[in-house]
Amino acid sequence: MKKPSSKIRDEIAKLQEQLKIAETREAERIGRIALRAGLGEIEIDEAELQAAFEQLTKRFRGGQGTTTGGKNGASVSSGATSIAAVASGPNAGGAGEA
């Protein structure tokens, strides 16, 4: 049995709202972790920071990470040293301020 288009639109709207809530929750979680690691105090270009995050994603996915195709089109390798510096810095233990 086929659903009427109005019912499908309602389902899409509900799913979009769920997606927005999930993305907000994930962004807040990642933001808190980044601040505890000291990323809030580092002056870094947004494209370079995104590239560093992509390297981190690739590392934890077992080398199968992909780029997000962001508007800047940053290369994945440009932020590799930034991640290494943050991961091995004095705040690497995560005992920083929130």
Sequence and secondary structure as in RCSB ss.txt:
>XXXX:A:sequence
MKKPSSKIRDEIAKLQEQLKIAETREAERIGRIALRAGLGEIEIDEAELQAAFEQLTKRFRGGQGTTTGGKNGAS
VSSGATSIAAVASGPNAGGAGEA
>XXXX:A:secstr
    HHHHHHHHHHHHHHHHHHHHHHHHHHHHHHHHTTGGG    HHHHHHHHHHHHHHHTTS       TT   
GGGGHHHHHHHHTSTTTTS S  
